[in-house]
Amino acid sequence: MPWTRSTVALLAVLAAALTAVVAAGVVSAGPTAAAARCTIKGTNGNDVLKGTAKADVICGLKGNDKITGGKGKDTLIGGPGNDTFYAADGQVDKVLGGPGKDTAFVDPNDVVTGVEKITYSKPLLSQFKLSGGDFTVGSKQFTEQLVLGNITKQALEYAGAHVTSQIGLGGTAVNRSALTSDKIDMYWEYTGTGWIVHLKHTDPIQNSQQQWEAVRKEDRANGIEWLPRAPADNTYAFAVRKEAVASLGVTKISDFATLIRTKPKDATVCVGTEFSTRNDGLPGVEKAYNFKFPNDNIVKVDEGIIYKAVDEGKICNFGEVFATDGRIEGLGLTVLKDDKQFFPIYNPALNVRTSVYSKYPQLAKMFKLIADRLTNDKLQKLNADVDVRGKFPEEVAKDFLKSAQLTK
């Protein structure tokens, strides 16, 4: 039967109504639904709300509230404003901050989101029990690895494990060989190194999460488990002294092309011998960005002195560096943006032998808490504490764990 105009109009109204219902259903999955389930609600703000012995949903609807959980497994929800949450009662509570600067006093195993300042009732690593565990921890020889190795050793010991130190064991090949031959149980490796060096891939994956997932999946065949990665990216980079940025006009790698064309005498760069020949080093950068440094402007030196040479600006204005090196912060260097994302991603992640991980799966959660706090800025500071301020890696590791509320 043919549809009349009135039938079509009616269908349009029904469709609009159905869309509204679906939209309402979507909205109900968020904070609005939580508010609808509130067992204890605020009023006009500045409320003092407290839970009971039940599993309450306590909602500070107007904000600037003080919300305290009771004896049950509670959900504490803030409103707009600066709320204060208290959920340190031994239960696994959920705390959801709202707009504003919220603070929370919670237990290590509580689930907290959207809160700007969190204080834990006990150190975060106190929830892990590794008594009876016996681990051998390795690391590479440079500063960052010495710090990461000591963080790992001290974290495991805090959880009750016995640790044999092979920190500073050697280079990449030495640590990898020690791990695959059961001579060490774990060491921190970088995703780009795992993918390109150990697994022999030519092209990196230019997405941190996808690169980690790919190397993690493939390396399991070698008996190695990659624990959660840190957000820090210790990749290759170019740096310049801050005071020369404006006069040289180079803030990103693609700016080299203009500098080489207009001021070739200023386009001087210090690089290590290996970097000067690698496909993921200088030749690859020049090809990807379509420029070429004058041969006389390329100064090959030991990588250890590049940072000081760049800071002085006498033999080179630019230099090859590692993005999380503490001397970048210590000398006040500026890292150029890799605007074409040429360099591989090098997120550090603890590598653990699969047989060890199978016995202690809690290592994943434990070291995620540590890895999540290792940003570029944080690693630069930790490295600078050693290289610039003269502290010992053991001391720097201890201070990091304590300041991050991971240990006491």
C-alpha positions in Angstrom: 0.0 0.0 0.0 1.5 3.4 -0.9 2.5 5.7 2.0 0.7 9.0 2.4 2.3 12.2 3.5 0.8 11.9 7.0 2.3 8.4 7.3 5.7 9.6 6.4 5.4 12.5 8.9 4.4 10.1 11.6 7.4 7.8 10.9 9.7 10.8 11.1 8.3 11.7 14.5 8.8 8.1 15.7 12.3 8.1 14.4 13.1 11.3 16.2 11.7 9.9 19.4 13.7 6.7 19.1 16.9 8.8 18.5 16.2 10.7 21.7 15.7 7.5 23.6 19.0 6.1 22.3 20.8 9.4 23.1 19.4 9.3 26.6 20.7 5.8 27.0 24.2 6.8 25.9 24.2 9.7 28.4 23.0 7.4 31.2 26.2 5.4 30.9 28.2 8.4 32.3 28.2 10.5 35.4 24.5 11.3 35.0 23.6 7.7 35.5 25.8 7.6 38.5 24.1 10.6 39.9 20.7 8.9 39.4 21.9 6.0 41.5 23.2 8.1 44.3 22.3 6.8 47.7 23.7 9.9 49.4 23.4 13.2 47.6 24.7 16.7 48.2 22.5 19.8 47.9 23.9 23.3 47.2 27.6 22.7 47.6 30.0 22.8 50.5 28.4 19.7 51.9 29.9 17.2 54.3 28.8 13.7 53.1 29.6 10.4 54.8 28.9 6.8 53.8 27.3 4.1 55.9 28.2 0.4 56.3 26.7 -0.3 52.9 28.2 0.0 49.4 27.1 3.6 48.9 27.2 5.9 45.9 27.9 9.3 47.4 27.5 12.3 45.2 28.6 15.8 45.8 26.3 17.4 43.2 27.3 21.1 43.5 31.0 20.8 44.3 33.3 22.0 47.1 32.2 19.1 49.2 33.9 16.8 51.7 33.0 13.3 50.9 33.9 10.3 53.1 33.4 6.7 52.4 31.9 4.4 54.9 32.6 0.7 55.7 31.4 -0.6 52.4 32.9 -0.6 48.9 31.8 2.9 48.0 31.8 5.1 44.9 32.6 8.7 45.7 31.6 11.2 42.9 32.6 14.9 42.9 30.8 17.8 41.3 32.0 21.0 39.8 34.4 22.7 42.3 37.2 21.6 44.6 36.1 18.5 46.4 37.9 16.5 49.1 37.6 12.8 49.2 38.4 10.4 52.1 38.3 6.7 51.1 41.2 5.2 53.2 39.2 2.6 54.9 40.7 -0.7 53.7 38.0 -1.3 51.2 38.4 -1.1 47.4 36.6 2.2 46.7 36.1 4.2 43.5 36.7 7.9 43.5 35.7 10.1 40.6 36.7 13.7 40.6 34.8 16.4 38.7 35.8 19.8 37.3 38.0 21.7 39.6 41.1 20.9 41.7 40.2 17.9 43.8 42.2 16.1 46.5 41.9 12.6 47.8 43.2 10.5 50.7 42.8 6.9 49.6 44.2 3.3 49.9 46.7 2.0 47.3 44.2 -0.4 45.8 41.4 2.2 45.3 40.5 3.3 41.8 40.9 7.0 41.4 40.2 9.1 38.3 40.0 12.8 37.7 41.6 13.8 40.9 44.5 16.3 40.8 46.2 15.6 44.1 46.2 12.1 45.6 47.7 11.0 49.0 47.9 7.3 49.7 47.4 5.8 53.2 50.3 3.5 52.6 53.0 3.3 49.9 51.6 2.0 46.6 54.0 -1.0 46.5 52.8 -2.2 49.9 50.0 -4.1 48.2 52.5 -6.5 46.6 53.9 -9.5 48.4 57.0 -11.1 46.9 58.4 -12.9 50.0 60.3 -15.9 48.9 60.9 -14.4 45.4 64.5 -14.5 44.2 65.4 -12.3 41.2 68.5 -11.3 39.3 68.2 -7.8 37.9 70.5 -6.6 35.0 70.9 -3.3 33.2 73.0 -1.6 30.6 75.9 0.7 31.6 74.7 4.2 30.9 73.1 6.5 33.5 69.5 6.0 32.7 69.8 2.2 32.8 71.7 2.3 36.1 68.9 4.4 37.6 66.2 2.1 36.2 68.1 -1.0 37.4 68.3 0.4 40.9 64.6 1.4 40.9 63.8 -2.2 40.0 66.0 -3.7 42.6 64.7 -1.5 45.4 61.1 -2.0 44.4 61.4 -5.8 44.4 63.2 -5.7 47.8 60.5 -3.4 49.2 58.0 -6.1 48.3 60.0 -8.7 50.2 62.0 -10.3 47.4 65.7 -11.2 47.4 67.6 -9.5 44.6 70.9 -10.3 43.0 72.3 -7.3 41.2 73.8 -7.4 37.8 73.2 -3.7 37.3 75.6 -2.2 34.8 76.2 -5.7 33.2 77.1 -4.3 29.8 75.6 -3.2 26.5 72.4 -4.2 24.7 73.7 -7.4 23.3 75.1 -8.5 26.6 71.9 -8.0 28.6 69.8 -9.6 25.9 72.0 -12.6 25.8 72.0 -12.8 29.6 68.2 -12.7 29.6 67.6 -15.3 27.0 70.2 -17.7 28.6 68.6 -17.4 32.1 71.5 -15.6 33.6 69.4 -12.6 34.6 65.6 -12.5 35.1 64.9 -9.0 33.9 66.2 -5.7 32.6 64.8 -2.5 31.0 64.8 -2.5 27.2 63.4 0.0 24.7 60.6 -0.8 22.3 62.5 0.5 19.3 65.5 -1.5 20.2 63.4 -4.6 20.7 61.7 -4.2 17.3 64.6 -3.2 15.1 67.7 -4.8 16.8 66.4 -7.9 18.5 63.5 -8.8 16.2 65.3 -7.6 13.1 62.5 -5.4 11.6 63.5 -2.7 9.2 60.7 -0.2 9.7 59.6 1.1 13.1 55.9 1.5 14.0 55.3 5.2 14.6 52.7 4.7 17.4 53.9 4.1 20.9 51.1 1.7 22.0 51.1 -0.2 18.7 54.9 -0.6 18.7 54.8 -1.9 22.3 52.0 -4.3 21.5 53.8 -5.6 18.4 57.2 -6.2 20.1 55.5 -7.7 23.1 53.5 -10.2 21.1 56.4 -11.3 18.8 59.0 -11.5 21.6 56.9 -14.0 23.6 58.2 -16.6 21.2 61.6 -15.9 22.6 60.5 -16.5 26.2 60.4 -12.8 27.0 57.5 -10.8 28.5 57.4 -7.0 27.9 55.8 -5.4 31.0 53.8 -2.1 30.5 55.9 0.6 28.8 56.7 4.0 30.2 55.5 7.2 28.4 59.1 8.4 28.2 60.7 8.2 24.7 64.5 7.9 24.8 64.9 8.3 21.1 67.5 10.0 19.0 67.1 13.7 18.7 68.9 16.9 17.7 69.6 19.6 20.2 70.8 23.2 20.2 71.7 25.7 22.9 68.7 27.7 24.0 70.3 31.1 23.5 71.0 30.3 19.8 67.5 29.1 18.8 66.2 32.5 17.7 69.3 33.6 15.7 69.6 30.2 14.0 65.9 29.9 13.3 65.7 26.2 13.9 63.1 24.7 16.2 62.3 21.5 14.2 64.3 19.2 12.0 62.7 20.4 8.8 64.2 23.9 9.5 67.6 22.5 8.7 66.9 22.8 5.0 66.4 26.6 5.2 69.5 27.0 7.4 71.7 25.0 5.1 70.5 27.0 2.1 70.7 30.5 3.7 73.4 30.2 6.4 75.5 27.2 5.5 78.3 28.2 7.8 76.0 28.0 10.8 74.7 24.5 9.9 77.3 22.6 11.9 76.4 19.3 13.6 78.2 17.0 16.1 77.4 13.3 15.7 78.8 10.0 16.9 80.5 7.8 14.4 77.8 5.1 14.5 75.0 7.7 14.1 76.8 9.2 11.0 76.4 5.9 9.1 73.1 4.3 10.4 69.9 4.3 8.3 68.0 5.4 11.4 70.8 8.1 12.0 72.1 11.0 10.0 71.9 9.5 6.4 68.3 8.5 7.1 67.3 11.9 8.5 68.8 13.7 5.5 67.0 11.5 3.1 63.6 11.7 4.9 63.8 15.5 5.3 65.4 16.2 1.9 68.5 18.2 3.0 72.2 17.4 3.3 74.7 19.0 5.7 77.9 20.1 4.0 80.6 17.4 4.6 82.9 19.9 6.3 80.1 20.8 8.8 79.7 17.3 10.1 81.9 16.8 13.2 82.3 13.2 14.3 83.1 13.0 18.0 82.5 10.7 20.9 78.8 10.8 21.9 79.7 11.6 25.5 81.1 15.0 24.6 78.4 16.1 22.2 76.3 17.8 24.9 79.1 20.1 26.1 80.2 20.8 22.5 76.7 21.9 21.6 76.4 24.0 24.8 79.6 25.8 23.9 78.7 26.3 20.2 82.3 26.4 19.0 82.7 23.3 16.9 79.0 22.7 16.3 75.7 24.5 16.8 73.7 21.3 16.8 74.2 17.8 18.0 72.9 14.2 18.1 71.5 13.5 21.6 69.2 11.1 23.4 65.9 12.6 24.3 65.9 11.7 28.0 69.5 12.5 28.8 69.9 14.6 31.9 72.5 16.8 30.3 69.7 18.3 28.1 68.1 19.8 31.2 71.4 20.4 33.0 73.0 22.4 30.2 69.8 24.1 29.1 69.6 22.6 25.6 66.6 22.7 23.4 65.5 19.5 21.6 64.3 20.1 18.0 60.9 18.7 17.1 61.0 15.6 14.8 58.1 17.0 12.8 58.1 14.1 10.3 58.4 11.5 13.1 61.5 9.9 11.5 63.2 8.5 14.6 61.8 5.2 16.0 60.0 5.3 19.4 62.1 4.1 22.3 59.7 3.6 25.3 61.4 1.8 28.2 59.7 -1.3 29.5 60.9 -4.0 31.9 61.7 -7.2 30.1 61.1 -10.4 32.2 61.7 -14.0 31.3 58.4 -15.6 30.6 59.0 -18.4 33.2 59.6 -15.8 35.9 56.5 -13.8 34.9 54.3 -16.8 34.9 55.3 -17.5 38.5 54.9 -13.8 39.5 52.2 -12.2 37.3 51.7 -9.4 39.8 55.0 -8.0 38.4 52.9 -6.4 35.5 50.7 -4.4 37.8 53.6 -3.5 40.1 55.8 -2.2 37.4 53.0 -0.4 35.6 52.7 1.8 38.7 56.4 2.6 38.2 56.5 2.9 34.5 53.5 5.3 34.4 55.5 7.8 36.4 58.5 7.7 34.0 57.9 10.6 31.7 60.5 12.4 29.5 60.7 15.2 32.1 61.0 12.8 35.0 63.8 10.7 33.4 65.7 13.8 32.3 65.6 15.0 36.0 66.7 11.6 37.3 69.5 11.4 34.8 70.6 15.0 35.6 70.6 14.1 39.3 73.4 11.7 38.4 75.2 13.4 35.5 74.9 17.0 36.6 74.3 17.1 40.3 76.6 14.2 41.1 74.3 11.9 43.0 74.6 8.1 43.0 72.1 6.1 40.9 71.1 4.2 44.1 70.3 7.4 45.9 68.3 8.8 42.9 66.3 5.6 42.6 65.4 5.7 46.3 64.3 9.3 46.2 62.2 8.6 43.1 60.3 5.7 44.7 59.7 7.7 47.9 58.6 10.9 46.2 56.2 9.0 43.9 54.6 7.4 47.1 55.7 4.0 45.8 57.8 3.2 48.9 58.4 4.9 52.2 
